[in-house]
């Protein structure tokens, strides 16, 4: 089994990166992996193979978005430190990636909610837990969109991230209310 301590050490280091966007992306990727596991363990879920494939695609997409977020955040910090005239562009980029993260997290939560309803036995609990994890990651990513844009009133990216986080939260509430 992989040592989670190394991951925790990386996150708790004094370095600025990786930070919360990366952690949200990796957390949601792990949630997607739980959905894939639930699908693999569920003979009674008629679309389990498709659910597993979708979960694995989302896992891989979220891991790539987490890496992109770390790079974008690092560039934004550098631009801020150097008082770069391109700072607003770097901050906008640092908001685009968390927006994509929030939307992918919502997709994981929705798929997990389906798994919580259709998976077999104990796999339903894994799917419900995945929905909750993905919803938390979506909310974290939405917060980053707002922070990185300076919470510009009326910015559609902030509204889109909030909608994704709310969709994820709704899915998680449904999944956690499912009989296990």
MIDO-411097 format. One record per residue (C-alpha): residue number from 0; x, y, z. Coordinates in Angstrom, 2 decimals, decimal comma. Layout:
{NUM {X Y Z}};
...
end
This chain:
{0 {0,00 0,00 0,00}};
{1 {1,25 3,50 -0,84}};
{2 {2,50 5,56 2,07}};
{3 {0,07 8,44 2,52}};
{4 {2,56 10,06 4,90}};
{5 {4,71 11,17 1,94}};
{6 {1,73 12,91 0,40}};
{7 {0,87 14,58 3,69}};
{8 {4,49 15,70 4,09}};
{9 {4,48 17,22 0,61}};
{10 {1,31 19,17 1,33}};
{11 {2,38 20,34 4,78}};
{12 {5,78 21,59 3,63}};
{13 {6,68 25,26 3,84}};
{14 {6,62 25,55 0,05}};
{15 {3,82 27,57 -1,54}};
{16 {3,10 24,83 -4,07}};
{17 {1,29 22,47 -4,00}};
{18 {-1,57 24,32 -2,37}};
{19 {-5,33 24,04 -2,01}};
{20 {-6,17 23,83 -5,71}};
{21 {-3,82 20,90 -6,15}};
{22 {-5,20 19,24 -3,03}};
{23 {-8,79 19,76 -4,23}};
{24 {-7,95 18,20 -7,59}};
{25 {-6,16 15,22 -6,07}};
{26 {-8,96 14,75 -3,52}};
{27 {-11,57 14,69 -6,26}};
{28 {-9,38 12,31 -8,31}};
{29 {-9,33 9,97 -5,31}};
{30 {-13,11 10,31 -5,07}};
{31 {-13,37 9,33 -8,74}};
{32 {-11,14 6,33 -8,00}};
{33 {-13,58 5,30 -5,27}};
{34 {-16,43 5,46 -7,78}};
{35 {-14,41 3,26 -10,15}};
{36 {-13,87 0,82 -7,28}};
{37 {-17,59 0,80 -6,45}};
{38 {-18,42 0,09 -10,09}};
{39 {-15,87 -2,73 -10,24}};
{40 {-17,42 -4,36 -7,20}};
{41 {-21,04 -4,06 -8,38}};
{42 {-22,47 -6,82 -10,52}};
{43 {-25,98 -5,47 -10,00}};
{44 {-25,22 -2,01 -11,43}};
{45 {-26,18 -2,52 -15,08}};
{46 {-24,05 0,39 -16,33}};
{47 {-21,13 -0,36 -14,01}};
{48 {-18,61 -0,77 -16,83}};
{49 {-19,53 2,62 -18,28}};
{50 {-19,53 4,18 -14,81}};
{51 {-16,08 2,76 -14,15}};
{52 {-14,73 4,06 -17,46}};
{53 {-16,19 7,51 -16,82}};
{54 {-14,79 7,54 -13,28}};
{55 {-11,31 6,62 -14,53}};
{56 {-11,47 9,35 -17,18}};
{57 {-12,49 11,88 -14,52}};
{58 {-9,71 10,66 -12,22}};
{59 {-7,11 11,21 -14,91}};
{60 {-8,57 14,60 -15,90}};
{61 {-8,56 15,77 -12,29}};
{62 {-4,96 14,69 -11,77}};
{63 {-3,97 16,69 -14,86}};
{64 {-6,00 19,69 -13,67}};
{65 {-4,31 19,46 -10,25}};
{66 {-0,91 19,63 -11,95}};
{67 {-2,08 22,55 -14,11}};
{68 {-3,36 24,34 -11,03}};
{69 {-0,01 24,00 -9,28}};
{70 {1,79 25,45 -12,30}};
{71 {-0,72 28,30 -12,74}};
{72 {-0,59 29,17 -9,05}};
{73 {3,20 29,15 -9,10}};
{74 {3,20 31,52 -12,12}};
{75 {0,71 33,83 -10,37}};
{76 {2,85 33,94 -7,23}};
{77 {5,93 34,72 -9,30}};
{78 {4,10 37,49 -11,18}};
{79 {2,89 38,93 -7,88}};
{80 {6,37 38,82 -6,31}};
{81 {7,95 40,45 -9,37}};
{82 {5,14 42,99 -9,78}};
{83 {4,84 41,72 -13,32}};
{84 {2,58 43,84 -15,56}};
{85 {1,04 40,55 -16,72}};
{86 {-0,23 39,81 -13,21}};
{87 {-3,90 40,12 -14,15}};
{88 {-3,40 37,51 -16,88}};
{89 {-1,64 35,18 -14,46}};
{90 {-4,47 35,59 -11,94}};
{91 {-7,06 34,96 -14,63}};
{92 {-5,26 31,76 -15,60}};
{93 {-5,08 30,82 -11,93}};
{94 {-8,89 31,17 -11,85}};
{95 {-9,59 29,22 -15,06}};
{96 {-8,04 26,01 -13,77}};
{97 {-10,02 25,94 -10,49}};
{98 {-13,17 26,59 -12,52}};
{99 {-12,41 23,49 -14,60}};
{100 {-11,67 21,66 -11,34}};
{101 {-15,02 22,67 -9,85}};
{102 {-16,87 21,46 -12,93}};
{103 {-15,00 18,13 -13,00}};
{104 {-15,64 17,70 -9,27}};
{105 {-19,36 18,18 -9,90}};
{106 {-19,18 15,46 -12,56}};
{107 {-17,57 13,11 -10,04}};
{108 {-20,21 13,91 -7,42}};
{109 {-23,03 13,25 -9,89}};
{110 {-21,50 9,95 -10,98}};
{111 {-20,87 9,01 -7,36}};
{112 {-24,51 9,73 -6,50}};
{113 {-25,54 7,36 -9,27}};
{114 {-23,17 4,78 -7,84}};
{115 {-24,57 5,27 -4,33}};
{116 {-27,99 4,43 -5,73}};
{117 {-27,03 1,55 -8,03}};
{118 {-23,89 -0,10 -6,66}};
{119 {-23,94 -3,34 -4,68}};
{120 {-23,76 -3,57 -0,91}};
{121 {-20,77 -1,90 0,75}};
{122 {-19,72 -0,35 -2,57}};
{123 {-22,66 2,02 -2,13}};
{124 {-20,96 3,52 0,92}};
{125 {-17,78 4,06 -1,10}};
{126 {-19,77 5,87 -3,77}};
{127 {-21,59 8,02 -1,20}};
{128 {-18,28 8,93 0,44}};
{129 {-16,89 9,80 -2,99}};
{130 {-19,79 12,18 -3,60}};
{131 {-19,09 13,96 -0,31}};
{132 {-15,36 14,24 -1,07}};
{133 {-16,02 15,56 -4,56}};
{134 {-18,51 18,12 -3,24}};
{135 {-15,95 19,42 -0,75}};
{136 {-13,33 19,67 -3,48}};
{137 {-15,79 21,51 -5,74}};
{138 {-16,53 24,07 -3,03}};
{139 {-12,80 24,58 -2,41}};
{140 {-12,17 25,09 -6,13}};
{141 {-15,06 27,55 -6,38}};
{142 {-13,57 29,56 -3,53}};
{143 {-10,25 29,70 -5,38}};
{144 {-11,94 31,04 -8,50}};
{145 {-13,41 33,90 -6,47}};
{146 {-10,16 34,62 -4,64}};
{147 {-8,00 34,51 -7,76}};
{148 {-10,31 36,91 -9,57}};
{149 {-10,48 39,25 -6,60}};
{150 {-14,20 38,41 -6,39}};
{151 {-15,07 40,74 -9,26}};
{152 {-18,80 41,29 -9,00}};
{153 {-20,75 39,71 -11,79}};
{154 {-17,85 37,67 -13,18}};
{155 {-19,44 34,68 -14,90}};
{156 {-16,53 32,42 -13,90}};
{157 {-17,33 32,92 -10,22}};
{158 {-21,01 32,19 -10,87}};
{159 {-20,16 29,10 -12,95}};
{160 {-17,88 27,75 -10,21}};
{161 {-20,57 28,36 -7,60}};
{162 {-23,12 26,52 -9,76}};
{163 {-20,76 23,56 -10,12}};
{164 {-20,15 23,47 -6,36}};
{165 {-23,88 23,61 -5,66}};
{166 {-24,57 20,80 -8,14}};
{167 {-21,90 18,73 -6,42}};
{168 {-23,38 19,49 -3,00}};
{169 {-26,85 18,50 -4,18}};
{170 {-25,48 15,23 -5,56}};
{171 {-23,65 14,53 -2,30}};
{172 {-26,78 15,20 -0,24}};
{173 {-28,66 12,75 -2,42}};
{174 {-25,90 10,15 -2,24}};
{175 {-25,56 10,41 1,52}};
{176 {-29,31 10,03 1,92}};
{177 {-29,34 6,85 -0,18}};
{178 {-30,00 3,63 1,71}};
{179 {-26,76 1,74 2,17}};
end
